[in-house]
Amino acid sequence: MVNTQNIKPEMPVVCSQDGQFATVDHMEGDNCIKLKKDQNGQHHYIPTSWVESTDNGKVKIDRPGEEAMQKWSTSPLH
């Protein structure tokens, strides 16, 4: 389990292939990361259960970026 207190605003979010696909806006509760707005002005949310590590100042998730972007939410997860 990753310590979610290590997830900070402005951290890059990288996929399992090490490509950055988002940036952390802030933590939304204990189990959800709110991402900065995309090029269309939309915030997205991902569950902390996807996070593998927070090493080297990055949030690394357990799936490819394309899959993450298909499954992320546009509203906070509860």
Residue, then its C-alpha position, 0 to 999 in steps of 0.5 A: m500500500v502506498n502512503t498517500q501523504n506522499i502524493k503532492p500537488e504538481m507531481p507528474v502522473v506516469c503510466s506503467q510505460d513511464g510516460q507522463f499523462a497527467t499532473v496531480d492537482h490534489m488529493e480528494g479524500d483518502n482514496c482519490i487523486k484529482l488531476k489538473k485540467d486537461q487541454n479541454g479544461q476538464h478535471h479527471y480523477i483516479p483511485t489511489s488503488w492504481v498507484e504503485s509508487t511515489d518514488n522520484g517525485k512521480v506518481k506511478i500507476d499500474r496501467p498504461g496511460e491509454e487505459a487509465m484515460q479510458k477509465w478515469s472519472t470526471s467526478p470524485l470517486h466515493 
